[in-house]
């Protein structure tokens, strides 16, 4: 679909580490040619962007804004009908290659959800996540089911949605399985930075959602400080820009009613 194409293009464009590397190589090579002046301009511009993106805290601020949008409730409402966990905690190529669940940097999403599942043992569980499926490969839902079983979660509580490849399909396919009534409240668990986009998409298809953000990666403040880790700088920038790209494209294509949903 066109949405997937544009979202993937945006995601690639915001993969600034690759773009900056290409620009640095271009600038260095131009220095040895008659276009050396252009090489110096490219290197200067790249250096300027690198300092802003990596060493200044703008990426952290962007991620903090998204993570702080919805607060984790102290307790779940008594009339909640169930718990929803979105996929995204597993490194699927590695998991399929190793034939066991292998976690990525959002692995905390799974851990904190299981803690929540034990705190509220009477609530049913819906796991939504298929991943980019290949012939003969396991889905994320199948690996998640094994994790739940090994850690002692009652498998009778669990419903699996294993066809979705993105958050739009998480919302749509899960809704088709559960068919909740408008007054039914379901607790949505996903990474804090991903929660605004997830809430907007789930509301659009008719879910009555209680947000329960987990898996935080920022301190939650907007302090001014220099970042001395190139990796952390790029990681914060890329994660937040990926979510902004999803919010923009989702709203443009009518998958959400709100660009940036706010707490009710």
C-alpha positions as CSV (number, residue, x, y, z in Angstrom):
1,X,0.0,0.0,0.0
2,X,1.1,3.6,-0.6
3,X,1.2,4.2,3.2
4,X,3.8,1.5,3.7
5,X,5.9,2.9,0.8
6,X,5.9,6.4,2.2
7,X,6.5,5.3,5.8
8,X,9.5,3.2,4.7
9,X,10.8,6.1,2.6
10,X,10.5,8.4,5.6
11,X,12.1,5.8,7.9
12,X,15.0,5.5,5.5
13,X,15.4,9.3,5.1
14,X,15.6,9.7,8.9
15,X,18.2,7.0,9.1
16,X,20.7,9.9,9.3
17,X,23.8,7.8,10.2
18,X,23.9,6.3,6.7
19,X,23.1,9.6,5.0
20,X,25.8,11.5,7.0
21,X,28.4,8.7,6.3
22,X,27.7,9.0,2.5
23,X,28.0,12.8,2.7
24,X,31.3,12.6,4.6
25,X,32.7,10.2,2.0
26,X,31.5,12.4,-0.8
27,X,33.0,15.5,0.7
28,X,36.4,13.8,1.4
29,X,36.6,12.4,-2.2
30,X,35.6,15.8,-3.7
31,X,38.6,17.4,-1.9
32,X,40.9,15.6,-4.3
33,X,39.1,16.9,-7.4
34,X,38.6,20.3,-9.0
35,X,35.3,20.5,-7.0
36,X,37.2,20.7,-3.7
37,X,35.3,23.8,-2.7
38,X,32.1,21.8,-2.9
39,X,33.8,19.1,-0.8
40,X,34.6,21.6,1.9
41,X,31.0,22.9,1.9
42,X,29.6,19.4,2.2
43,X,31.9,18.5,5.0
44,X,31.1,21.7,6.9
45,X,27.4,21.2,6.5
46,X,27.7,17.6,7.6
47,X,29.7,18.6,10.6
48,X,27.0,21.2,11.6
49,X,24.2,18.6,11.3
50,X,26.2,16.0,13.1
51,X,26.7,18.3,16.1
52,X,23.0,19.3,16.3
53,X,21.7,15.7,15.9
54,X,24.2,13.8,18.0
55,X,25.9,16.0,20.6
56,X,23.0,18.4,21.4
57,X,19.9,17.0,23.2
58,X,17.3,17.6,20.5
59,X,16.8,13.9,19.8
60,X,16.4,13.2,23.5
61,X,13.9,16.1,23.8
62,X,11.9,14.7,20.9
63,X,11.8,11.3,22.4
64,X,10.9,12.7,25.8
65,X,8.0,14.6,24.4
66,X,6.5,11.4,23.0
67,X,7.3,9.3,26.1
68,X,5.7,11.8,28.4
69,X,2.5,12.2,26.4
70,X,0.7,9.4,28.4
71,X,1.4,8.6,32.0
72,X,1.4,5.0,33.3
73,X,-1.7,4.6,35.6
74,X,-1.0,3.7,39.2
75,X,-3.6,0.8,38.8
76,X,-5.8,-0.5,36.1
77,X,-9.5,0.4,36.2
78,X,-11.7,-2.3,37.7
79,X,-13.9,-2.4,34.7
80,X,-11.1,-3.1,32.2
81,X,-11.9,-6.1,30.0
82,X,-8.4,-7.2,29.1
83,X,-4.7,-6.5,28.3
84,X,-3.2,-5.9,24.9
85,X,0.5,-6.2,24.2
86,X,1.8,-5.0,20.8
87,X,4.6,-6.9,19.2
88,X,8.0,-5.3,18.6
89,X,10.0,-6.7,21.5
90,X,11.7,-9.5,19.4
91,X,14.5,-9.5,16.9
92,X,12.7,-11.7,14.4
93,X,15.6,-12.5,12.0
94,X,17.7,-13.7,15.0
95,X,14.7,-15.4,16.7
96,X,14.0,-17.4,13.5
97,X,17.7,-18.2,12.9
98,X,18.2,-19.4,16.5
99,X,14.8,-21.0,16.9
100,X,14.2,-19.1,20.2
101,X,13.0,-15.7,21.3
102,X,15.7,-13.1,20.9
103,X,14.9,-9.6,22.2
104,X,15.7,-6.2,20.7
105,X,16.0,-2.9,22.5
106,X,12.3,-2.9,23.2
107,X,12.6,-6.1,25.1
108,X,11.4,-4.3,28.3
109,X,8.0,-4.1,26.7
110,X,7.6,-7.9,27.1
111,X,9.1,-8.1,30.6
112,X,6.9,-5.3,32.0
113,X,3.8,-6.7,30.4
114,X,4.3,-10.1,32.0
115,X,4.7,-8.4,35.3
116,X,1.4,-6.7,34.7
117,X,-0.2,-10.0,33.6
118,X,0.6,-11.5,37.0
119,X,-0.7,-8.5,38.9
120,X,-4.0,-8.8,37.1
121,X,-4.5,-12.6,36.7
122,X,-8.2,-12.4,35.9
123,X,-7.8,-10.3,32.8
124,X,-7.6,-12.0,29.4
125,X,-4.5,-11.2,27.2
126,X,-4.3,-10.3,23.5
127,X,-0.9,-10.4,21.9
128,X,-0.8,-8.7,18.5
129,X,2.2,-9.2,16.2
130,X,3.0,-11.2,13.1
131,X,6.1,-9.4,11.8
132,X,7.3,-9.4,8.3
133,X,6.4,-13.0,7.6
134,X,8.4,-15.3,5.3
135,X,7.6,-18.7,4.1
136,X,8.6,-21.3,6.7
137,X,9.3,-18.6,9.3
138,X,7.7,-18.3,12.7
139,X,5.6,-15.2,13.6
140,X,6.3,-13.0,16.6
141,X,3.1,-14.2,18.1
142,X,4.3,-17.8,18.1
143,X,7.6,-16.9,19.9
144,X,5.6,-14.7,22.4
145,X,3.4,-17.6,23.2
146,X,6.4,-19.8,24.1
147,X,7.7,-17.0,26.3
148,X,4.4,-16.7,28.1
149,X,4.3,-20.4,28.7
150,X,7.8,-20.7,30.0
151,X,7.3,-17.8,32.4
152,X,4.1,-19.3,33.8
153,X,1.4,-17.2,32.2
154,X,-1.8,-19.3,31.8
155,X,-2.1,-20.0,28.1
156,X,-5.9,-20.1,28.4
157,X,-5.9,-16.4,29.0
158,X,-4.0,-15.6,25.7
159,X,-5.4,-14.8,22.3
160,X,-2.9,-14.4,19.5
161,X,-3.2,-12.1,16.5
162,X,-0.4,-13.2,14.2
163,X,-1.1,-11.6,10.8
164,X,-0.3,-7.9,11.4
165,X,2.9,-6.3,10.0
166,X,2.5,-2.8,11.4
167,X,0.6,-0.9,14.1
168,X,-2.2,-0.1,11.7
169,X,-2.9,-3.8,11.3
170,X,-2.3,-4.4,15.0
171,X,-5.4,-2.2,15.6
172,X,-7.5,-3.5,12.8
173,X,-6.9,-7.2,13.0
174,X,-7.1,-7.2,16.8
175,X,-10.4,-5.4,16.7
176,X,-11.7,-8.0,14.2
177,X,-10.8,-10.8,16.6
178,X,-12.1,-9.3,19.9
179,X,-15.0,-7.3,18.5
180,X,-15.2,-5.2,21.6
181,X,-18.3,-3.2,22.5
182,X,-17.9,0.6,22.5
183,X,-18.0,0.7,26.3
184,X,-15.4,-2.1,26.7
185,X,-12.1,-0.8,28.0
186,X,-8.9,-2.6,27.1
187,X,-5.5,-1.8,28.5
188,X,-2.9,-1.1,25.7
189,X,0.7,-1.9,26.6
190,X,3.5,-0.8,24.3
191,X,6.7,1.2,24.5
192,X,6.2,4.8,25.8
193,X,7.6,6.4,22.7
194,X,5.3,4.4,20.6
195,X,2.1,5.0,22.6
196,X,0.9,8.2,21.0
197,X,0.9,6.6,17.5
198,X,-0.7,3.4,18.8
199,X,-3.4,5.2,20.7
200,X,-4.3,7.3,17.6
201,X,-4.6,4.1,15.4
202,X,-6.5,2.0,18.0
203,X,-9.0,4.8,18.6
204,X,-9.7,5.2,14.9
205,X,-10.9,1.6,14.5
206,X,-13.1,1.8,17.6
207,X,-11.1,0.6,20.5
208,X,-11.8,2.2,24.0
209,X,-8.2,2.2,25.2
210,X,-6.5,2.7,28.5
211,X,-2.9,3.5,27.7
212,X,-0.2,1.8,29.8
213,X,3.2,2.9,28.5
214,X,6.3,0.9,29.4
215,X,9.9,0.5,28.2
216,X,11.1,4.0,28.8
217,X,14.4,5.2,27.3
218,X,14.6,8.8,28.4
219,X,14.9,10.4,31.9
220,X,11.7,12.3,31.3
221,X,13.1,15.9,31.5
222,X,14.3,18.5,29.1
223,X,17.6,19.3,30.7
224,X,20.3,20.9,28.5
225,X,23.4,18.7,28.3
226,X,25.9,17.6,25.7
227,X,25.8,14.0,24.6
228,X,29.2,12.4,24.2
229,X,27.8,9.1,22.8
230,X,27.3,9.1,19.0
231,X,25.3,5.9,19.3
232,X,22.9,7.3,21.9
233,X,22.5,10.5,20.0
234,X,21.6,8.7,16.8
235,X,19.4,6.2,18.6
236,X,17.2,8.8,20.3
237,X,16.9,10.8,17.1
238,X,16.0,7.8,14.9
239,X,13.5,6.4,17.4
240,X,11.6,9.6,17.8
241,X,11.7,10.6,14.1
242,X,10.4,7.1,13.2
243,X,7.4,7.8,15.4
244,X,6.8,11.3,14.1
245,X,7.0,9.9,10.5
246,X,4.3,7.3,11.5
247,X,2.1,10.0,13.1
248,X,2.4,12.2,10.0
249,X,1.7,9.5,7.4
250,X,-1.0,7.9,9.5
251,X,-2.9,11.2,9.8
252,X,-2.4,12.1,6.1
253,X,-3.8,8.8,4.9
254,X,-6.8,8.9,7.3
255,X,-5.7,6.1,9.6
256,X,-6.1,8.4,12.6
257,X,-8.5,11.2,13.6
258,X,-5.8,13.0,15.6
259,X,-2.3,13.9,14.6
260,X,-1.0,13.7,18.2
261,X,-3.6,12.3,20.6
262,X,-3.7,13.7,24.2
263,X,-4.7,12.1,27.5
264,X,-8.4,12.1,28.2
